[in-house]
């Protein structure tokens, strides 16, 4: 029979709580990058940075209990990746797709702006 270590459970819950508290800031950074891209400001740098933020969120969210948020971040990352590596601005069609993915990501976290 396996016993669960109460100290370990408390530690894991504290980590989850810290992650959840940091989510609004992480999502705000992502949205700020998206707005920068929409405004045409330094797209060559903002697009790869947005991809990295989405990748990081996709990789960590499920670990801390935010599975749907992680899946939405992964979808965003996959949409951005071909454009970020090309270093070109998004076409109007790609911009619309990425915009929908950003909205879907926001909807997965109740505290999103």
C-alpha positions as CSV (number, residue, x, y, z in Angstrom):
1,X,0.0,0.0,0.0
2,X,1.3,3.4,-0.9
3,X,1.0,6.3,1.4
4,X,0.9,9.9,0.1
5,X,3.3,12.2,1.7
6,X,1.3,15.2,3.1
7,X,4.3,17.5,2.8
8,X,4.6,16.6,-0.9
9,X,0.9,17.2,-1.5
10,X,1.1,20.6,0.2
11,X,4.2,21.5,-1.9
12,X,2.5,20.4,-5.1
13,X,-0.7,22.4,-4.2
14,X,1.5,25.5,-3.5
15,X,3.2,25.1,-6.8
16,X,-0.2,24.9,-8.6
17,X,-1.5,28.0,-6.7
18,X,1.7,29.9,-7.6
19,X,1.3,28.9,-11.3
20,X,-2.4,29.9,-11.3
21,X,-1.6,33.3,-9.7
22,X,1.0,33.9,-12.4
23,X,-1.4,33.1,-15.3
24,X,-3.0,36.5,-15.6
25,X,0.5,38.1,-16.1
26,X,1.6,35.4,-18.5
27,X,-1.6,35.9,-20.5
28,X,-1.3,39.7,-20.4
29,X,2.3,39.3,-21.9
30,X,0.9,37.1,-24.6
31,X,-1.9,39.5,-25.4
32,X,0.5,42.5,-25.4
33,X,2.7,40.7,-28.0
34,X,-0.4,39.9,-30.1
35,X,-1.4,43.6,-30.0
36,X,2.2,44.6,-31.0
37,X,1.9,42.3,-34.0
38,X,-1.5,43.7,-34.9
39,X,0.0,47.2,-34.7
40,X,2.9,46.1,-37.0
41,X,5.4,46.9,-34.3
42,X,8.7,44.9,-34.6
43,X,6.8,41.9,-35.9
44,X,10.1,40.1,-36.7
45,X,10.8,39.9,-33.0
46,X,7.3,39.8,-31.6
47,X,6.1,36.8,-33.6
48,X,8.8,34.4,-32.4
49,X,8.4,35.7,-28.9
50,X,4.7,35.1,-29.0
51,X,5.4,31.6,-30.3
52,X,7.8,30.9,-27.3
53,X,5.2,32.2,-24.9
54,X,2.6,29.9,-26.4
55,X,5.0,27.0,-26.4
56,X,5.9,27.6,-22.7
57,X,2.2,27.8,-21.7
58,X,1.4,24.7,-23.8
59,X,4.1,22.7,-22.0
60,X,3.3,23.7,-18.5
61,X,-0.5,24.4,-18.2
62,X,-1.7,20.8,-18.0
63,X,1.0,20.0,-15.4
64,X,-0.7,22.5,-13.1
65,X,-4.3,21.6,-13.8
66,X,-5.0,23.8,-16.8
67,X,-5.3,21.2,-19.5
68,X,-7.7,23.1,-21.8
69,X,-5.6,26.2,-21.5
70,X,-2.5,24.2,-22.5
71,X,-4.3,22.7,-25.5
72,X,-5.4,26.2,-26.7
73,X,-1.8,27.5,-26.2
74,X,-0.6,24.5,-28.3
75,X,-3.0,25.3,-31.1
76,X,-1.8,28.9,-31.1
77,X,1.8,27.8,-31.1
78,X,1.2,25.5,-34.1
79,X,-0.5,28.3,-36.0
80,X,2.3,30.8,-35.4
81,X,5.3,28.5,-35.9
82,X,5.6,28.5,-39.7
83,X,5.3,32.3,-39.8
84,X,7.7,33.0,-36.9
85,X,10.4,30.9,-38.5
86,X,9.9,32.7,-41.8
87,X,10.3,36.1,-40.2
88,X,7.5,37.7,-42.2
89,X,4.4,39.5,-41.2
90,X,1.2,37.5,-41.1
91,X,-1.0,37.4,-44.1
92,X,-4.6,38.7,-43.5
93,X,-5.8,35.1,-43.5
94,X,-3.2,33.9,-41.0
95,X,-3.8,37.0,-38.8
96,X,-7.5,36.1,-38.6
97,X,-6.7,32.4,-37.7
98,X,-4.2,33.5,-35.1
99,X,-6.6,36.1,-33.7
100,X,-9.2,33.3,-33.2
101,X,-6.6,31.2,-31.5
102,X,-5.7,34.0,-29.2
103,X,-9.4,34.5,-28.3
104,X,-9.8,30.8,-27.7
105,X,-6.8,30.9,-25.3
106,X,-8.4,33.8,-23.4
107,X,-11.6,31.9,-23.0
108,X,-9.8,29.0,-21.3
109,X,-8.8,31.1,-18.4
110,X,-11.6,32.9,-16.5
111,X,-9.2,35.7,-15.3
112,X,-8.1,36.7,-18.8
113,X,-8.5,40.3,-19.7
